[in-house]
Amino acid sequence: SGYGVWRTAAWARQYVDVLNVAPDSLAPVLILRHNAIVLAMQQRFWDEYTLGPTKNVTHPITGEPTDKNPALLDERDGVPEPFSDMSLPKQIARGVVTLACNLALQDCVALVKRTGGVSDTAAREKALAALVPGVILQPSGVFAGVMAQQAGCVYIKAS
């Protein structure tokens, strides 16, 4: 449903609303790992590989099955305020550092290879090209989490 992505925006909004923190003083870091790696993929990848039905994805508002990447949904998809501001591209545009697990990306590479009959290299190139612009690939999600914590971040498991 993409709730983990939305929680990053909710957390930031809570700091602003409750603690009166200036939005530009926050530095959220979102790490997409394991099963959430598909949330880092553009809609064209979802369409080509029918990820919605394959992964039993539900719309974050209606709870109904969807073929859309829920992390990309906004007002154009009928998502009301304040949720429409929680889409991954909008968060990246606001400066949310979005990291993705390279180990988990291998599932996407394997999917491309299996369905397209292409080489490992070609499959990896296609998967990399399908990442949402602004997503930064890391060796692993655990690596990304440890590095973020060493930089002063506090770990919150969203989903």
Buried (B, 14 or more C-beta within 10 A) or exposed (E): BBBBBBBBBBBBBEBBEEEEEEEEEBEBBBBBBBEBBBBBBBBEBBEBBEBBEEEEBBBBBEEEEBBBBBBBBBEEBEBEEEBBBBBBBBBBEBEBBBBBBBBBBBBBBBBBBEEEEBEEEBBBBBBEEBBBEBBBBBEBBBBBBEBBEEEEBEEEEBE
